[in-house]
Amino acid sequence: MDYKKIIADLVKIDGVSKEEIYASISVPPRRENGEFCLPCFKFSKSLRMSPVAIADKLKSELVLPPEIQSAESVAGYLNFKLNRAVLAENGLRAVAEKGDVFANKPSNGKTVCIDYSSVNIAKPFHIGHLLTTALGGSLYRIFNYLGYKAVGINHLGDWGTQFGKLVSAYKRWGNDADIEKRGVTALMELYVKFHSEADSEPALEEEGRRYFKLIEDGDEETVRIFERFKELTLKEVQKIYDRLGITFDSYAGESFYNDKMQPVIAELEDKGLLIESDGAKVVDLSDFDMPPCLILKKDGATLYATRDLAAAQYRHDTYDFYKCLYVVAYQQNLHFKQVFKVLEKMGKSWAADCIHVPFGMVSLEGGEALSTRKGKVVLLRDVLSTAVEKAEKIIREKNPELEDKAAVAEMVGVGAIVFSALSTSRIKDMVFSYDKALSFEGETAPYLQYTHARCASILSKGNYKCGELGNMDWNVLSDDESADVITLLNRYDDVVLDAAEKYEPCLIARYLLDLAQSFNRFYIDHRVISDDKKATAARLLLTACVKSTLKNGLSLLLINAPEKM
Ligand code: ARG
């Protein structure tokens, strides 16, 4: 129910459009002034009347619909109080109709490609990958909910001379049993060893290049070794994706574009955009205050940007996307600006639909700096396990009787990590602390999950069944606390839309915290289950609506909500 629209339809001001009135309606800072207000100052000039006179006049002309209880003219504002029984009925009916699992909106026929997580083969999946994975996975669910078709793309980093080096290290020192057992960690160590040995044996570099050439030329044995490294890496990250509830529709990574770059290079050539620079081929971007975009190296090798140009073209041709999002750290700001600018110079009208969604750095409180070269990293797997262990300990203390502690601890521990990644504006650097993330009282996932479980327990105590709403006494929910909760419930879809438009799942996180806090205030002030049957029925319904909204909102943030904890 859009109350602003009801008010905008109601108020008529000469020479002012409905849209303009709609946009002017705001929320009064003091609740005793009502739920909405229309400040009349901005109409003063054109109407040649004082704001007070305008508000008085508007009030005298109003014929109030059932949704609105009263309108008052106060010091140049027209203040509206909603009819709270109607607010409760409309609001709760709408949520109850959505059921326990909110269905996705009907398809709008638009596709949004989301490039996220995009792991590098034979590199450890560390805490630095948390944000791209969580943000992308959340945006994937958000866009699907809103009726888009989201296409999740894991643009694998599976190309480059480093893989020749890795094969060379494997041939010299590799041990299959060890690799089988320790996976990427073993590969990583081989890679580190290669670099330390190459310091004293420069011929190694040449050998690495030779092996990469063999991969490029499709040499059977070398390709087979490399493919195995790929499988091993993907098998490991898949375990994390499963824990986070993340899926991809495509794993077309850098190597996928090997045979798709030539047409793009030819097109750049045809359009006169490729110029020579020290033997390399580049696109000049000096008009846009950017360094040139490197397309081909001196030796004819392609680059990361060349692959991204081919990938963008491929995605356009394959998915006909409405938007193509790249959820990648802000360190790559320049890279994407260059790639998008080159697409624009090529005359691709859809270049403007390619959007870099950058984010800041994550580090662990008291943790050491992350460095892949030295092989010292904080693995995401370890972070999740630590959080789950800690969660289990807390749960054991708080609720020793709880069944299925391990399953609940998994939801709480993993949820705590994901929520801390998603609950601040994405561009901010974040220092992550286990204790803060796992607190049951702070602005955390466990707090939301706990509120959800509290709702579940109230509903089960009250024997709640979602039934006929015809006999409900909506007046029971006219108090301030209930009205606050219902007003928030009413905003859910707007918030999700806003999160999608700004690519900011944190707006949903903030909203869920507000909703949980508001419900907990209601819960302190009002007995849900009492001898008053009518009050009990209405308050149980409100509780059920909060529960389903928390659960569905959390799921947009990749977080599960346990029934008990
Ligand atoms: N694998 C890259 C990295 O770890 C991220 C790839 C992002 N996607 C893209 N299309 N460039 O830095």
Residues whose N, C-alpha, C, O or C-beta is under 5 A from the ligand:
A	BS01	LIG	D115 S118 V119 N120 H155 G157 V328
